[in-house]
């Protein structure tokens, strides 16, 4: 059996059919499922190229989206491909993780080899951006002048099997400081974790608007201040509600809102993607810690294996976690005089590749 790779721009309906058909034969992450991919494309009006690897019978064995953009670099823009991203920073705000090929689970090595050959044969790029990749991805074997790991991040998680083994006593698995903070916050709220309500379909729009208001103006370059990002989150939550892949949770203490969480459910893992918390009621109040503790209790009760905070170096994620994985962000570079000079300057100035 031989495999053939090509690039094209199928219409959205044809792309959806092909993607979902292959998805049924794949072990790919949530971020490579049509719930995520379709919501992203529709919310931002994107039309990236489709990289397709097919067998002799014309059956898809791997698919990926490829964006092409002139991306800013130290010495000027460089023609850059982006795997399952557009290359436009605004449209890439959703921040893909566990990236890679959507591949037939039985032919993943062959699919990767064919995809690498197709990317290597293209002459219209000098850099390839691989974001949110698991360590050791076969795509890193692409022939290159240099491979630059621009960033890496822990993915902090809670082992829900360990929570159940502790008879549901999640706090017993945490450090003394984390236990103390949560217990003080619980005592201040009467001793009970926030109650959880699941969004009905009609709740999603208003609850996402509540999240936007709680997150508005919290820091510079806030994704929640972008209407397109808010539309993406609402679309994602609505489509994921229908197939059980996305939970939108509202956590309350009596009549008081404590917070909201958007969580992906895939392969036995609950992944917290977005959150919004009410302002603390006092110095001891920790709405974020209480919401995540309640979510851990909730998903442990549902029999899931992990509760993931997804990528991020935030201290609160580390303090609430009992285990972790890692993801990496790579730039694969071909030879070009501009990139050679840039690499030389970075060595001389000792500037990181992410600068």
Buried (B, 14 or more C-beta within 10 A) or exposed (E): EEBBBEBEEBEEEEBBEBBBBBBEBBEBBBBBBBBBBBBBBBBBEBBBBBBBBBBEEEEBBBBBBBBBBEBEBBEEEBBBBBBBBBBBEEBBBBBBBBBBBBBBEEBBEBBBBBBBBBBEEBEEBBBBBBBBBBEEBBBBEBEBBBBBBBBBBBBBBBBBEBBBEEEEEBBEBBEEEBBEBBEBBBEBBEEEBBEBBEBEEEBBEEBBEBBBEBBEEEEEEBBBBBEBBBBBBBBBBBBBBEEEBBBBBBBBBEEEBBBBBBBBBBEEBBBBBBBBBBEEBEEBBBBBBBBBBBBBBBBBEEEBBBBBBBBBEEEBBBBBBBEBBEBBBBBBBBEBEBBEEBBEEBEEEEEEBEE
